[in-house]
């Protein structure tokens, strides 16, 4: 979660987290990334990814996602 989330971001986080718990996710470690305003910031600050690594990850995710006709 980024710093100072707005109500919509908190709602989205809560819904995603509930789905993860329902699927069996167990939180073992919580990371607080002060000053982060995006998931890119978290990836760079916590995992030390470069901008190129982040971009490659996004491209790979888009290529591997299943087709969902609701988004056509």
N, C-alpha and C positions, 0 to 999 in steps of 0.2 A: 504494500500500500504506500502510495506517495505521501509526502507531508501535506497537511491541510487539505484533505480531500473534500470535494463538495458533496452535497447530499446524494446526487445521482451516482457518483463514484462509490460512495459508501454502500448504497443499495445494490449496485452491480457486484461489488466485492462480497456482500452478504449472500447474494444469490449463488454466486460461483462457489463460495466456500461451503455453503449448505450442500450443493451438488457433490462436491469433493468428499465431504464427510459421509454422505449417503453411499458413495461408491467405495468407501473404505479407507480413504486417506486419513493418516494419523500424523498430526503435526508434531515433529520432534524438535524442531529448531525454528525460532522466529528471528528474522533479520530486520533490524531497523536501519534504514538508510536515510539519514538526515539530509535534507536538501534535495532529495529526489523529486522530480516533477513528472517523471514518465518511467515506463518499464525500461526504456533505453538507458536512462540515468542509473537505474538499479543494476542493469547488466554491466555497465561500465564501472561503476563504483564498487560493487560487491564481488563480481566475478571477473573483473578486469578484462572484459571483452573490448575489442576495438570497434570502431564504427563499421569497419569492413566485415568483421565477424557477425555483428548484429544484422547487417544488411543481408549477408549470406544466409543467416538463420531465418530471416523473414521470407526470403525467396524460396528456401527449401520447404518451409511450412506451407506456403501457397501452393507449391507443386505437389505436396503430399496430402493436402486436404481432400476429403471426399467431396464429390459434387453434391450440392443441395439445390434442387430446382427452386426452392423458395427464394433464393437470392438471385435468380436470373433476371 
